[in-house]
Amino acid sequence: MIRLLKHSHRLYSIFIILSLSVVFYPFYYVSAMSPKGYLTLNRLRKANSFLSSWLTGIFFRFTFEQPLDKNQTYIYCANHTSNLDIMIFCILAQGKFHFMGKDALLKNPMLKIFFKTIDIPVNRDSNISAFRAFKKAGERLEAGWSLIIFPEGGIDANHYPPVLQSFKNGPFRLAIEKNLAIVPVSLSDVWKKMWDDGSKYGSTPGICDIYIHQPVVTADLTITDADQLKERIFDLINSKLLLNDHR
């Protein structure tokens, strides 16, 4: 019975998300016609995410170790266990922000409008694609657009409950090169509401806990410190995940 309810909630959530996407799409389209409308594009998907959250009954409780500066450009790094993670960051991030994600999202009829404008697609199996993606991300960061990235490189569909996977190097080298702070974010129990796309276990309404760590500054670091920085961010994110697992 519980399994049936979870899968019914997933179907309902898909219906809500698709319906809102259809409603918002004309406004997305107009905003995407010119770079002048890109900030509006972000505001629209933030509004869409708020509505999706309320109508599906999946809410997000944000705990900040330290308040973030709304005028600061950051690189957000988080674990990735659910399709809800995108919605979470649309709500969390302020002002100008963009995602880096797998190039397969260019085939998604609703998401491709973002990945052809403000977001950056990357083929993680291609070094050339990765180089171009991070070069473009660097240019966006210099223009004041915070970057949201999941350094695991995707959702691991082989482990349930999920286990934090090793991180890619790109975002940490980029943070040092651009002298920008990294904001580690622990998405503690989002997978309990929807793991991956929910197709296997369904979804359920409730509150997801999101822990935003204090920004890690990179001003005194050099490229040779990238691996050490990567390990530090991994340990910070994982510390909250392990704590949640033992509650």
Secondary structure, DSSP 8 states (H G I E B T S, - for coil): -HHHHHHHHHHHHHHHHHHHHHHHHHHHHHHTTSGGGHHHHHHHHHHHHHHHHHHHTEEEEEEESS---TTS-EEEEE---BTHHHHHHHHH--SSEEEEEEGGGGG-TTTHHHHTTTSEEE-TT-HHHHHHHHHHHHHHHHTT-EEEE-TT-S--TT-SS-------SHHHHHHHHTT-EEEEEEE-SHHHHBSBTSTTT-B--EEEEEEE---B--TT--GGGHHHHHHHHHHHHHHHHHHHHT-
